[in-house]
Amino acid sequence: MHEDPAEIRKTAYEGYPIACRIVPSTAPPDGRLLPDPLLFVGGAFQNKDSWLVHQRFLTPYADVITVDLPGTGDTGRLPVRHGSAFYARALDHLLTELARPRVNLVGVSYGAFVAYGFAQRSPERVARMALSGMSDRLPAEMRAVCTRLAGLLRSGRTVEFAETVLAHIMPSRPSGPAGRGEALAFMLRSQFTGLPRGTAEQYADHYERVLAHPRLRPGLRDVPTLVFTGEHDACTPPDAGRRVAAAIPGSLFATVADAGHLVCLERPEEFSEILLRFFSGRRIDELPYCACEPGVPSRAG
């Protein structure tokens, strides 16, 4: 059995705990494709340990940092009044504590919303940014879904929660190799139906936070950005990602074939390859499963 190379670091911001997992690159410092580390900010259902598969594909090229921000993972609960501005300050504090002046930033689902806010606040700390499964606003129908999901979690109805959330985050049609979608759905259903009470409350806080802070603030500049999502994403459809990309000067938008909202779980190797190509300034439209929009440059920088 291989020893885990990760270093676990803990700190706090305004009294709320933060934890992170730092995995050093397997390449020597002068031989790394990316001099700046990759920092992952996951969605509501992800924590610092959710990226072990991706770590295999990424650490030959860069250090990888994954985080439990306040209100996620093992950090306990965070009052709903704290939104993306709080998270942006918390991330800035964490990077200062880690003595990491600049990162390649990855935001997934709600984590993309957080990453965007951090890049607005501290653009000098972001070499490049990739946002997966993101929307610029919360439509009325999704407000109703979030309200229902929070209610199901507060009342302990985790079976109903699991079926409701899977109906929205899994692809709207079969995608990828036979059996892959079914296996992912089985794993997530098992995770959601067996939620500990504390985690269920964290998830409910997340949905109420989304309802309280539903819109993206415009004004991001000077950060090369890729916005991408699965072609079958029913939760944050491609049109939502297009709107986000349209508001960021010089950004790219792309869709990933045979994937829905959870590109990082449905196609982890391809997800990692997209990140490596974009963060190293290489073309992503050369990937057979990744389609850049017509009229949008396929290279940023």
N, C-alpha and C positions, 0 to 999 in steps of 0.2 A: 504494500500500500504506500502510495506516494505521500509525503508530508505536504500539508497545505502551505503554499508559500505566502499566503496572505498575512498582512499585518492589520490588526483591528485597532482603530483609533477612536477614542470617545472624547467629546467635548460638550459644551452647552451654549445656547444662545438665549439671552434674556430668561435664563432659568430653565429652558426646555432642552432635553437631551438631544444630541446628535451622535450618530455612530457611522463609521465608514470602514470599508474594506479596501485595502490597497494591495494590488497584486503587481509586483515588479515585472517588467519585460524580461523575457528570456534572452533577448539580444543584448550585447554590450552597448553602453551609452552612445558610442560613436558609430554604431551599426544599426541604429533603429530607424525605421521608416518615418516615424513620427516623434519628434523631440518633445512635444507636449503630450501629457497623459490624456486618456479618454476618461471623462467623468460622466457617469450614467445617473440620470434622475428618472426613476420609474414612475409608473402610474399607481392608481389606488391599490392594486392587488400585488404590487411588487415591493421587494425590499432589497437590502444590500446583498443578499444571498441568491437573488433571482437570476444572476448573470453568469453562473458557473459554466454553462455550455459555451456562451459567447467568449468567455475568457480564453478558452482553448484556441480560438481562431485569432484573437486580438493580441495576446501577450507576446507573440513573436515579433511584434512590431512597435509596441508601446506599453507603458504602464497603464493599468486599468484601475479606476477608483469608482466604487459603487457606494451609495449612501442610504442611510435611514435618516431622513429629515424628521423634525419634530412631528409627531402624529402618525408616523409610519413605522413598520417593523417592530422592534422591541423598545421603542422610545416612549410608549404610552400615548396618551391623548393630547390633542392640541385644540384649544377653543376655536370654534368655527369663525370667530371674528378675524382670525389671522388668515390672510389670503396670500396671493402671489408676492406682494411687496414684502411681507414678512419673510417668506421663503427666500427671496432674492438676497435679503440682508443676511439670513442664516447661512446661505451658500458662500457669500463673500467672507463671512467670519470663518467658516470652515477652511476655505482655501488659504486664508491668512494664517490660521493655526498650522496648516500642513506645509506652509512655506512653498506653495505652488502658485506662482504668479500668473500662469496662463494654462488653459485647458482646451481640448477639443470637446465640446459639450454635446451630449446626447440626451434629448428629452422624449419620453414615450407617453402618449395619452395625456393624462393630467400633468405628468412630469414635463411634457413639452410646453405646457402653459407656464410652469415654473421656470423652465430653462429660458424661455422667451423673456420673462420678466427680469431674470438675472442678467441676460445679455443687454437689455435696455439700461439697467442700472450700472453695469460694469463692463462695457464693451471691450475695454482694454485687456480684460482677463479671458476673453474668448477668442481663440485662434480661428476656429470655424465651429459651426453649429448645425446639427441635424435634428429635425423635429419629425417624429413619426406619429401618425394618428391624431392629428390636431385640427381643431376648429376655431374660428374667430369669435364664435358666439354660441349660445345655448338656445336652440329653437324651442318653440312652445311645446312641441310634442316630447322633446327630451327633458324639458323641465318637469313635465308630468311623470315621466319615467323615473327621474332622479328622486322625486318626492315619494313615489311608490316604493322604490328600493330602500330609501332611508326608513320608511315606515315598517317595511318587512323586517329589516335588521333590528330596529328598536324593539319590535315585538317578538323577536326570536324565531321568526318563521323562515329559517334558513333554506329549507327545501324550495319554497316558493321563490325566495330570493335567487337561488341558483338557477332555476328554470327561466326566470324573467331576465336575469342579466345575460345568460348564455344566448338567449334569443336576440340580444342586441349586439353582443361583441363577437359572436362567431360569424363566419362568412355567410352571406345570404344564399349562396349556392355552393355545392361541393367544390373543393379546390385542392390542388396538389395530389400527391400519390395516394392511392386508395388506402383508406384506413387511418391516414394521418390526422384528419380532422376529427374523426370519431375518437381517437386516442386522446387528443387534446381536450375535447369536450368531456370525456370521462374523467380526466385528471382534474379539470377545473370544477366539475360537478362535485367530485369527492372533496376537494378543498373547500368549496363554498358551503356544502351541507354540513360539514364538520367544524365550522368556524368556532373557535373559543369566544366566550362572551366579550372579552376585551377587544379582540380583533374585529368582531362584528360592530362594536361601538365605534372603533376607528373608521371602518368602512362607512358607517352611517354619517359620522362627522364629515367624511370626504364628500359625500353627496350633498350634504347641507352646505358645505363650503363652496362647492360648484354653484349651487343655487344662489348663494350670497354674493359671489364674485363671478358673474357669468360671461363677462366680455373681455376681449383682448384690448389692451390700450395700444393705439398706434404710436409709431415714433421710433422704431428700431432702425438703426443705420450702422454702417461700417463694420458689420459682422457677416462674412460670407456664410450663407445659410442654404441648406437643403431642406425642403418640406416634402415628405413622401408618405404614402399610405398604400394599403392593399387595394387592388382594383375592385374587390368585392366588399369593401368596408361599408357596413350599414350604420355604424355608430358615428364615425366622422367621415362621411363620404368624400370621394375625390374632389367634388366641387367645394367643400369646406376647406380642404387643403389648398386648393387653387386661390381662394380668397386670402388665406394667410400669406401665401407666397407673393401674391400681387401687392400686398402692403409692405413688403420688405424689399427695398431697392437692391437689384442685382442678384436676387435669390433664384433658386431652381425649384421646380416642382416635378415630381415623378410618381408614377404608380408602379406597384410591384405585382406581377402576374401571379395568379393562383394563390391569392392571400386576401385576408379580410383585415379587421382592425388590429389583430395581434400578429403583425408581421414578424416581430422579434421571436415569437413562440412557434408560429407556423412555418417560418423559413429562417431559422437562426443562422445558418451558414451564409445564406444569401444576404440577410440583414447585416451581418458582420462585414461581408465583402463590400457592400454599398458604403458602409461607414469608412472603411479603409481607403477605398478609392476616392471618396469625396474629401476626406481629411488630408489626403496626400496630393490633392489637386489634379487627380486623373479623371478621365471621362467616365461617367456612369451610364451613358446611353449606349455604350458598347456591350453592356451586360445584356444577355438575351432575354432576361426576365424583367428588366427595368426600362420603362418607357418615359422619356422626358417629353414634356408638352411641346407641340409645334410652336415655333416662334419664341421659345424660351431657351437661352443659351445652355448648352450642356456642360459648360465648365464655369466654375465660379472663381473669383480671385482677381 
